[in-house]
Amino acid sequence: MNEVKKPRQPMIFYYVLAIVAIILFNSLVSPLLFSPRVTEVTYDEFMTMTEDKKVAEVMVEDNQIMFSDAEGNLYKTGLMDDPDLTSRLYASGAKFSSEIVEQMSPLLSFLISWLLPLALMIGLGQYFSKKLVEKAGGGAGSMMFGMGKSNAKVYVKSTSGIKFDDVAGEDEANEILSEIVDFLHNPKKYEEIGAKMPKGALLVGPPGTGKTLLAKAVAGEANVPFFSISGSEFVEMFVGMGAAKVRDLFKQANEKAPCIVFIDEVDAIGGKRDGRIGGNDEREQTLNQLLTEMDGFEGSKGVVILAATNRPESLDPALLRPGRFDRRVPVELPDLQGREAILKVHAKKVQLQKNIDFAAVARAASGASGAELANIVNEAALRAVRDGRRLVTQADLEESVEVIIACYQKKNRVMSDKEKMVVAYHEIGHALVAAKQSESAPVHKITIIPRTNGALGYTMQVEENEHFLLTKEELENKIATFTGGRAAEALIFGQITTGASNDIEQATRLARAMITRYGMSDEFGMVAMEQLQNQYLGGDTTLACSNETANHIDEVVRGQIAAPYDKAYRILQENLQQLHALAKYLYEHETITGEEFMDILHKTTPQIAAATAAQQ
């Protein structure tokens, strides 16, 4: 590999720089430092000094009079129409001169005008260069004024104070990483049996699950220096600078061993090398240097490399092989018990009312990450402050869940009575279809108060228990629930609105997944038609089939949605009186809980049955 050197500036650059410095010095600095001070006086003061015979030398110019006194002080004044001036000056004993200011010798003038500015420029350049080199820490990075210097943040002896107890909901990850901590504390018991400490551990999971927090907790438990740096900080404009930063980082780590080095978002430099011409040479050189450094140190030194990423599929295979990142630690979204534990950890920092049901909040926040749960607790505290209370209540926590899921209430949006009624029937359509189906999550809350994300209302369902598997019947019920709002609009008003756009997106996504990923279609069977990519960053999919098959999939998806829609329409037709009663109640109250919904539904059903029997 050829060494890449920084191109040198041509000599004409330095000549021009020196000439500019000399001109600026002679025009700005030299007059201020070396020109004599001249005091401006009025003409009558000049006349008085002449009469008192205090004028030693005088020079009359076209527009002013320059003169000096016996001590050599210089003065000037304006020129007036004074015919007797010459005779008075002669009588006072003043000497007439053509040059009052004494000229410097040519040698001194040359030294001040040329050599002095050059010496100042060279001296200042040497001084600032030395300071920049000292700040860069010397070595390879000093040649580029610190560009090859690692920017890792060092937390020595766990100054952040984070322990495993501060990271809840990730018991498996804590257990895996605690072994690394134990090795740093008791290396001999592992060496006696011949075990080696893992050189590196890769933390993989969605954003906000606590990967960085776990890395700090490892350093906190081990009580060793903790180097933290982002992968993007290695990326530089000049080729070779990123590799220099990697060398400097590992040099510092070896000097402070035992220690932990944490590289966040390692995919910024650890992406797969494709070998294409014109690729990113800087990133690849940085990755090559990282691979070399991870091979170059011994695990016995006590240097552990931790890294985190949301895109493990994009990493280079050489980085993931044993001997570099020996362990892959999944940091997934917390389950129900994990969410409850995380809420309790963050709730310790706020003032709470007694008897808070964290389990209910955890059930409502299904699918939330650790960062989102922390935000829920903080939003609840902010809501309590806005309301002028000193304690956070259960209602604050439940409302904050809705804020995270559906954004804030848009109180200044006023809907017309007709639109409000349409939204009421739409939301009750969702809830009623969900309530009349088996294997469907109970309704928790229904509201027609607009939200800042554009939603005019929403129906919130909360599972009583955590579900990890969904049957085909449950997925079809979900699609029917999604279509219940549109079915209610068509049934009651005979026309449809734009309010079902989000419902249609979710129903289509679920129906397509049933066919292309879950193998729940009778026509295609157990064949994967789509490939999941970036599962931790939204889960984008790409089709893995021919164009003809893709067209056929579109037709099957339409049928997969049409059948649940017909089912939802039929359920609403069969329970039309309940639909009217519930929609009227929601229209009047704007928000109803799941308990109120079920009470109205159970009270209305016997009344309708009795009225039907009387008619028969």
ABEGO torsion letter per residue (X at the ends): XBBBBBBBBBAAAAAAAAAAAAAAAAAAAAAAAABBBBBBBBAAAAAAAAAAGABABBBBBAABBBBBBAAGBBBBBBBBBBAAAAAAAAAAGBBBBABABBBBBAAAAAAAAAAAAAAAAAAAAAAAAAAAAAAAGEEAAAAAGGAABBABBBBBGGAAGBBAAABBGBAAAAAAAAAAAAAAABAAAAAAAGBBBBABBBBBEBBGAGAAAAAAAAAAAAGBBBBBBBAAAABBABBGAAAAAAAAAAAAAAAAOBBBBBBBGAAAAABBBAGBBGBBAAAAAAAAAAAAAAAABBAAAGBBBBBBBABAAABBAAAABBGBBABBBBBBBBBAAAAAAAAAAAAAABBBBBGBBAAAAAAAABGBBAAAAAAAAAAAAAAAAAAGBABBBAAAAAAAAAAAAAEBBBAABBBBAAAAAAAAAAAAAAAAAAAABBGBBBBABBBABBBAAGBAEBBBBBBABBBABBBAAAAAAAAAAAAAAAAAAAAAAGBBBAAAAAAAAAAAAAAAAAAAAAGABAAAEBBBABBBBGAABGGBBBBBBBAAAAAAAAAAAAAAAAAAAAAAAAAAAAAAAAAAAAAAAAAAAGBBBAAAAAAAAAAAAAAAAAAAAAAX
